[in-house]
Structures are given as C-alpha cells and as structure tokens.
Amino acid sequence: MNPEVKMPLMILISVITFGIFLVIFLTVRHERRRREALKEMAMRRGFSFLPRAEPDSIPATKRFSLFSIGRQRRVRSLMHKDEEDVRTSILDYHYTTGGGKSQQTHTQTVFLFESARLGLPAFSLRPETVFHKIGQVFGYQDIDFPDDPDFSKKWLLRGGEEDRIRRLFNPEVRTAFKAAERMAVEGDGEALLLYRPEKRVAPEKLFGTCETYRSLCRVFIQRSAYL
C-alpha cells in the first residue's frame, strides 16, 4: 500500500477505535453512577437492593408478557419493600430483539406491586396508536366504553375475561387513568405491573413515580373488592 495512503488510513482506524472505547467507557461509567445512586436512594427509603438478578427470581414476572419478549433478559438494580399490605418491587429490565444490524436492546424501569387484596382479571392497558386502530378493523381486540369515548380513544385495553375487565374499569378507575402519563399496565391476580416502554426513570424521580403508580395500585385494590 502506498505510504501516503497507509498513514491516513491508520489514523482513521485509530480515531474510530478510540471513539468506540470512549463510548464504552462513558456507558459503563454512566451505568455505575446510576446503580450507585439507586442503591443510595433505596437504602434511604428502606428498600432492599440487588445490583443484578435473574427474571425468574421474581415469580410474579412470569405472569406478564413483557418478560416473555426477546432474549438476553436481564434485571438490574432490583429493589424490594414490604409495606402494609403491598409488596413493591422496582427494577431496570433489559431484553434484546432482532439480530445483526437490526439488533436492539430495550430498557425500561418497571414497577411491580403485589397484594393479596388485588384480585385482577388478566389484562393489558397501553396507549392506543394508529396501528392499533387499523388492527381493530381486522378484529384486533380493544375493549371500548361507549359512555367514555375519551378513555377509549386514549387507551388500548385487552384481556380474555372481558366482562370482569369491564367491571374492573368502572368510571372511577377510568378517571384515574385519564390524566395519567403514557404507560403500559399489566394486571393478573395479585400482581400489577406498570412501566413506560423504552424509558428508564431518573434516580431523583424514581420514588415520586413510584408513589404515583402506587396510588393507581390502590385504586385497583379498592375496585377488586367488588369483582
């Protein structure tokens, strides 16, 4: 190879290599700082903390579709606390889909509430998109409420026990979600899962978000008594 060509090529390779290592270094440092911040806040709030765990170590997760998607499923920064009649778990959950150039890693902060006072039919609730509306034309399920078009327009509600789900989502429950942020919710039996797909909650906002989601859990607990 011509030396005049070889030298710029070596410089380019060196710059690319340095850039890759820099990205890796910054990512690792960011993750370490996040983990340390979450651990400090967990201890301050009376939560237990594990930096790593297997999804199967949390039995309730087996109920939910989120934990059956993709591969290389990982739980990071797992926190637990038993308080009154509710067990709260908070975790960063990662999984991978696709392969090659289309491979993607999906990460979200997940809030799991478990209570013997919850008696939920299996359901999923998530923001309704234009693709869902198109799917409904071809029979894709969406449980709508003719007397509440605002809720029905905003949310896609699905599940096998439609009668019980309709009873669960009475006007009080639907009202609680009208002003709620865009999130995914899954319920089944004594467990309730809430998260924003592809979003991790910043450490300083974690427990404010937890209290918001806990208030929704309380709404479901109150309603479960009438199912």
Secondary structure in CASP SS format (residue, H / E / C, confidence):
PFRMAT SS
TARGET T0000
AUTHOR 0000-0000-0000
METHOD secondary structure of the structure
MODEL  1
M C 1.00
N C 1.00
P H 1.00
E H 1.00
V H 1.00
K H 1.00
M H 1.00
P H 1.00
L H 1.00
M H 1.00
I H 1.00
L H 1.00
I H 1.00
S H 1.00
V H 1.00
I H 1.00
T H 1.00
F H 1.00
G H 1.00
I H 1.00
F H 1.00
L H 1.00
V H 1.00
I H 1.00
F H 1.00
L H 1.00
T H 1.00
V H 1.00
R H 1.00
H H 1.00
E H 1.00
R H 1.00
R H 1.00
R H 1.00
R H 1.00
E H 1.00
A H 1.00
L H 1.00
K H 1.00
E H 1.00
M H 1.00
A H 1.00
M H 1.00
R H 1.00
R C 1.00
G C 1.00
F C 1.00
S E 1.00
F E 1.00
L E 1.00
P E 1.00
R E 1.00
A E 1.00
E C 1.00
P H 1.00
D H 1.00
S H 1.00
I C 1.00
P H 1.00
A H 1.00
T H 1.00
K H 1.00
R H 1.00
F C 1.00
S H 1.00
L H 1.00
F H 1.00
S H 1.00
I C 1.00
G C 1.00
R E 1.00
Q E 1.00
R E 1.00
R E 1.00
V E 1.00
R E 1.00
S E 1.00
L E 1.00
M E 1.00
H E 1.00
K E 1.00
D E 1.00
E E 1.00
E C 1.00
D C 1.00
V E 1.00
R E 1.00
T E 1.00
S E 1.00
I E 1.00
L E 1.00
D E 1.00
Y E 1.00
H E 1.00
Y E 1.00
T E 1.00
T E 1.00
G C 1.00
G C 1.00
G H 1.00
K H 1.00
S H 1.00
Q C 1.00
Q E 1.00
T E 1.00
H E 1.00
T E 1.00
Q E 1.00
T E 1.00
V E 1.00
F E 1.00
L E 1.00
F E 1.00
E E 1.00
S C 1.00
A C 1.00
R C 1.00
L C 1.00
G C 1.00
L E 1.00
P E 1.00
A E 1.00
F E 1.00
S E 1.00
L E 1.00
R E 1.00
P E 1.00
E C 1.00
T C 1.00
V H 1.00
F H 1.00
H H 1.00
K H 1.00
I H 1.00
G H 1.00
Q H 1.00
V H 1.00
F C 1.00
G C 1.00
Y C 1.00
Q C 1.00
D C 1.00
I C 1.00
D C 1.00
F C 1.00
P C 1.00
D C 1.00
D C 1.00
P H 1.00
D H 1.00
F H 1.00
S H 1.00
K H 1.00
K H 1.00
W E 1.00
L E 1.00
L E 1.00
R E 1.00
G C 1.00
G C 1.00
E C 1.00
E H 1.00
D H 1.00
R H 1.00
I H 1.00
R H 1.00
R H 1.00
L H 1.00
F C 1.00
N C 1.00
P H 1.00
E H 1.00
V H 1.00
R H 1.00
T H 1.00
A H 1.00
F H 1.00
K H 1.00
A C 1.00
A C 1.00
E C 1.00
R C 1.00
M C 1.00
A E 1.00
V E 1.00
E E 1.00
G E 1.00
D E 1.00
G E 1.00
E C 1.00
A E 1.00
L E 1.00
L E 1.00
L E 1.00
Y E 1.00
R C 1.00
P C 1.00
E C 1.00
K C 1.00
R C 1.00
V C 1.00
A C 1.00
P H 1.00
E H 1.00
K H 1.00
L H 1.00
F H 1.00
G H 1.00
T H 1.00
C H 1.00
E H 1.00
T H 1.00
Y H 1.00
R H 1.00
S H 1.00
L H 1.00
C H 1.00
R H 1.00
V H 1.00
F H 1.00
I H 1.00
Q H 1.00
R H 1.00
S H 1.00
A C 1.00
Y C 1.00
L C 1.00
END
